[in-house]
Amino acid sequence: MYKYHVYEQLKAKQRADKSFHMPGHKGRGDFKARFPVAPYDVTELSYTDTLSSPSGVIAQAQKDIAEILGAEYSYITTDGSSSGVLALIYAAAKAGGKLIVPRGSHQSVYNACRLFSLEPVIVQGGYKDGVMQPPPPELIESLLASDVTIVGMIATSPDYYGNISPLKEYSEVLKRHQRLLLVDGAHGAHLAFESSRRGYAGVYADAWVDGAHKTLPTLTQGAIVSVNNLSMRAAVEEGLSLFRTTSPSFPIMASVEYGVKYLKNNPAVIENAKAAVETFKEKCPLPVYPSGDWAKLVIDFESSGISSRTAAEHLEKSGIYVELSDGRHVILYLSPLICEGDLNKLLSALNALLKNKKIAKDYRPVRVLPEAGRTYSFLYALKARRELVPLTDAAGRMCACNAGVTPPCVPVIAAGEIVTEEGAEILLNAETTFGVEDGKIWVVAK
């Protein structure tokens, strides 16, 4: 059984001593009453170890995490998966000028390319049941064979819909061309604990990110960066030193270690959760998208005639809050801690929703991501003189920013792409966006 080193150290050192150090709440009074975690929320002290240069309990925790995940080295970050993505792409940028980026990559990937002057080579696969698929390995092969300036690829696996990329095939192609495979595995930390480890990023990647807080019992913003290619280690550590906070949250840090070790110490938890999910799928009154990841439950409302956004609103009245609704699908994020009772409540709510004749049949076909418009240089478009125009007038213009929908924080239109009517319509109809200002978007000036 693995020990929870950071948590146990924090617990053992709770004191009644006077605090003459950060944070300002001092672990007392009304704050402590309202936030019971206060006694564990300390700064880097003689007994807590230091995240940026660990030698005590943090060092032991990271060593154990690496052993469990199958990594040469693992690093805790309390700044979310985005800080890890920045560190990985910072390291990759030292070796080349272009990076293969699947179209459905997170906003942080595009931000990193912008920060480090990497030209993203944007690729995409086809569609299945209205969901974009990972790009085929053959496409990656052809790009690498024709462009020696490509340093490698960053894959997103699994994605928001539970699609698992063909990481084995990507790895084989990239190794053959002596390029790097990075993986944004923010949504797949739980896959490390599958008996087969099928689809887990760490089996194939040179370096990867696990968003522990997304699917493990971990506090929000807890994540892990891991390295298997030792030639990347120094650059990844340098990147982490640039992008991690110098005031890390010890409760978050302790919860990252806890999340990994809890599942390692309790393997039956995952099997029980998976069994409950399979039972739900058998009873579900609507089609379920064939996700490669059991923890992404994607329910297809097309056949019901009800928009998934309308469905999500009605589910909230039953106390069920979903991760995302894209118009066609309701996406529910599960974890090893999901239980049969939760899923039974969801099943009852779905059945009631479908029987409710007062709910409007307002479904219409919609995509979260359109087919890409013609693409020019990402870096050129970001640096070019630009102007703000209404989305209704933007079709045919070159986009000068990344604009998308959140969640899933994926650009609908990337800088350098020509705005399409479909892309503009998606942004206009989205409830929450980035890169859009009062119905307007930045385009390269004429």
N, C-alpha and C positions, 0 to 999 in steps of 0.2 A: 504493500500500500504506500502510495506516495504521500509525503507530508505537505501541508500547505505552509511553506516556510514564511512567506511574507505576512500572511494573516496571523499565524501563531506568534510571530515576533511582535506584531502590533498589539495583539491581545495581551501578551505577557507583560508589555511595558506600559500599559495604561497606569497613569499615576495621578495622585492628587497634588503633585508639585505645581508650582507657579510656572506658567508658560511665558518665557521671554523670547519667543521666536514666533515666526509665522505659523499658521494663519491667524487672522485677526479675531476670529470668533472665540479663541482660547478654550474651546471645548466646554463651555459652561453656560449656565443661565437658560434663557428662553431659547437660544439657538440649539443647545443640546437637547432640550425638550422636544423641539420641532424636527430636528435632524439627528436621530439617534446614532448616525455614523460618525458624529463629531469626534469622539475619542480616538478614532483611527485616522482622522484627517490631520496629518502632521506634515512637517517639512522634512528635508533630509538632515537627520541628526546622527549622533554617534552610533545609535543602535539600529537605525532604519536602513542603512546602506544608501548608495547613490546610484540612480539609474544610469547616468551618463558614464560612470566609471565604477561598476559594481565589483565588490570583492567579498560580500557577505551573503545575506539571505537572498538578495536579488540575483546575484551571480548563481547561486544554487538553484533558484527557481528557473532561471533561463536555461541552465544546463539540463534540468529535468524536462522542461518543455521541449527542448531540441531532441532529447532522447525519445520522448513520447511521439513527437511528430515525424521522426525520422529525418531530422535535419542535422547538418554539421554545426550550425549555430542558429540560435533563435533569440530575438530581442523583443521585449515588451514595449509597447507604446501606449500611452494614455491619451493620444490625440486622434484616435480613430484610424480607419484603414487608409484614409487619404494621405496622412503623413507617411505611411509606409509606401504607398504608390509613388509619392514624390521622391523618397529615398531610392527606390529601385530605378526609376527613370533617370534620376540624377547620376546614378552609377553607370547606367547604360550609355548616357550621353557622352561619357568620356571616351567611348570607343567608336563613335560613328555619328552620322548626321541625319539618319532617317530611322523611323521605327514603324513597323507594321502595327496598325491599330484597328481592331474590329470596330465596325460602326457603332455597335451598342455599348462601347466602353463608357465608363463613368466619367463625369465631368473632370475629376481630378487627373485623369490620364491626359486629357487635352490641355488642362492647365499646366501640367508638368512639361509637355512638349513646348508650350509657349514660353515657360520660364527658362528652359534650357536650350532653346533654339533648335529643337528637333523637328524635322518635317514629318508629320504623321502620314503614312501611306494607308489611307482608309480603305478597308475591305469589308465585304459583307457576303453572307450566304443568302439563300432563297427564303421563302416563307412556308410555314406549315401551320395550318389552322390559325392563320392570322398572326403568327409569331415568327419574328426573324430568327434564322438559324445561324450557328457559327460558320465562319468562312471555311470552305473545303481545303484540305491540306495541299491539293494540287495547285490551288491558286497561290498559296504561300511559296511553294516550290518554284513556280514560274517567276514570281517577283524576286526571290533571292537569286535565281540564276541570271537575271537580267540587270541587277543593280547591286554593285559591290559596296555601295555606301550605306546600305541598310544594316544596322547593327543587330537587329533581332526583331522579336515580336513580343507584345504584351497581350496575352489572352485573358478574357474574363470568363471564369468558369468556377461554379455555375453562374448563370446570369439570373436576372430577376424572375424569369419564367422557369428556372430549373434546368435549362439546357446545359449539358456538360460538353465542353469542347473536346474534340479528338486530340487530347494532349499527348498521347503516345505517338501519334502520327506527326503532330507538330514537332515534338522533340526529335524524332528521327530525321525529319527534313532539316531542322535548324542545326543539328549536330553535323549533318553531312556537309553543310555549308559553313560550319564553324561560326555560327551566330548564336545569340542568346535567346532563351525562352524565359520570359518573365510571366508570372500569373497573378492577376488580381483575383484572388480567391476569397474576397471579402465575404461572400455569401456561402462559403463551403467549408468552414472550419470543422463542422460535425462529420464531414466525410472522412476525416483522419481516423475516426473510431469505428468505421465500418469494418467488418471482419475481412472483406476483400480489399478495402481501401480504394475501391473502384471510383475513379474520377477525382481522387484527391490530388490537389496541385503539387504537393510535395513529392509525389512519386516521380514526377517528370521534370519539374522546373529547376532552372539554375538558381532562381530566387523567387520568393512569393510572399504574398500578404494573406493572413487569415484574419477576418473580422470577427474576433471571438465574441463580441457583444451581440452579433446578429443572430447566431444560432446556438451559442453555448450559454450556460448560466453565468453570465459576466455582465458587469455594469456597462452602460452605454459609453462609448469611446474606447473601450478596451480592445486592443488588437495586437497582432504578433507579426513581425517580419522575420523570415527565415532564409537561410542561404545554404545551398549545397555546392555551388561552384565556388571554390575557395579563392579563385582569382578575382571574384567580385567582393569579397568580404571587406576589405579596407575601404572601398568606395561606398559600399552600403552603410558601413559604420559612420563614415564621414557625412553621408546624406542624412542619417538619423540625427547626428549632432547638429545639423542645420535646421531640421524641421520638427524635431520633438521639443516640447516645452522644457524650460529649465526648472519649472515648478511642477513636477508630475504629481498626479493624484495618487496617494497611497491606497485609498480604498479601491480605485479602479485597477491599480497594479495588482493588488492582492486578489481581486476578483478574476483577473486574467489567468493567474496561476490556478486559482480555484476551479474555474471553468474547465480547463484542460484536464486537471487531475481528477476532478469529480467524475468525468466520463470515463477516464482510464480506470479509476478505482471501482466504478459501478457499470460494467459493460451491459448488464441486463436492461438498463434504462433505455438505451437506443432500440434494442430489439422489441421491447414492450411498446414504445412509441410507434415504431414502424408497423407493428401488428395492428394497432388501433387505427392508423391511417388507412391501411389496406381494407379493414372492415368498413370504414367510412366510405371509401371509394365504391365498394360493392353496393352500398345502399343509396349513394348520392343520386338524386333525381335528375341531375343534369350531367352532360358529358364533362369529363375531367381531362384536361390537356395532358398528353403522355410525357410528363416531365421525367428527366433522368434523375431527378433529386427528389426523394420522398418528402423532404421538408418544405417543398414549394407546392402548395395545393392550388392549382389554377383551374377554376370552374368556368366553363364556357356557357354564356347566357344567350348565344345567338339563336338557338332553337326555341327559346322561351319568348322571344320577341321583346324582351325587357332589356334596356340598357344596363350594363353592369354598374354604371354610376348610380342609377336609380335603385338598383338592387342593394348597393352598398349603403345608401341612405336608409333603406328600410331595415337592413340588418343591424344598423346602429340602434334602431328603436328596440331591438331585442338584446342590446348590450354587446353586440359583436362588432368590433372595429377591425377592418381589413387593412392590409398593407397598401394595396393599390387596386384601383379599378380603371381600366383603360377604355371603357365603352363596350367591349365585348367580353372581357374576362374579369372576374374577381380573383385577386391573388392574395392568398392567405399564407402568412409566414408561420411555419411551425418550428418546433425544436424538439430535442430529446425529452423536454419536460412537458410536452403536450400530453394530455391524458384523455381517456375514453370519454369521461364526462364532458369535457370541453367540446369534443367532436360530436357527441350526441346533442348537445345544445345547438351547435351549428346546423346539424341535420334537421332538427325540429324547426329552426328558424327558416331554413331554405324551403321546407315543405309548406310552411305557413305562407311564405312569400309567394310561392307559385300558385297557391289556392286563392289568394287575395285578388278578386276580380276588379278591385278599385285601382290596382296598380297599372299605370299606363303602359301600353305596348309601344315604347319609344325607341326601340333598338334601331340603329342604322350602322352600316359598315364603317369602321374607323381603324386607323393604324396609329400606333404610338410613334413608329418610325416610317417615313416614306421611302420610296426608292430615291437614291441620291441624285441630286442635280449634277450637272457637269462640274468637275472639280479643278480648281487651280491651286496655287501655292497657299497653304495655310499661313505660313509665316509672312508672306507678302501681304495677304489680306489684312492681317492684324496690324501691320505697320503702315498701310496705305492711308491716304487722306480719306475720311469717311463722312457720311451724313446719315441722319436719322430720318427714316421714311415710314409711313404707315404700312403695316403688313399687307393691307389690301392693294398697295401699289408696288410691292417689293418683288413680285414674281419676275424672273429674268435678270435680276440684279445680283452682283457678287456679294455674299455675306461678309461682313467685316468683324464678326464676333461669333461666339458659340451661343446658340439659342436653343433651349430645350424645355422639357417638361420635368417637374419634380414632384413626387418621385416618378421615375427612377433616376433622376439626375443625369440623363443621357441627352446629348445634343440632338435635336431634330434636324438642325442645319448647323454645320461646322463652318468656321471661317474658311474662305476660299471656295466654298460651294455656291453654285447658282441657286438662288431661292426658287423653289417650285410652288405652284399654286397649292398642291397638296400639303407641302410643308408649312406654308403660311396658314392654311386652314387649320392644321393641327394646333399650331401655336395660338391662333385666335380662339379656338374652342377649349383650350386647356384651362383648368382651374388655377393651377400654380405653375409658373414658368421662371426661367432665368434667361437673361439676355434680351428680354422684351421690356420696353418702357412705354406704358400707357398705349398699348396696341401698336407700337412702332419698333423698328429694328434697325440696327446699324448696317449700312451697306457701303461698299467702296464708292467714293464720289466719282461722278462722271467728269 
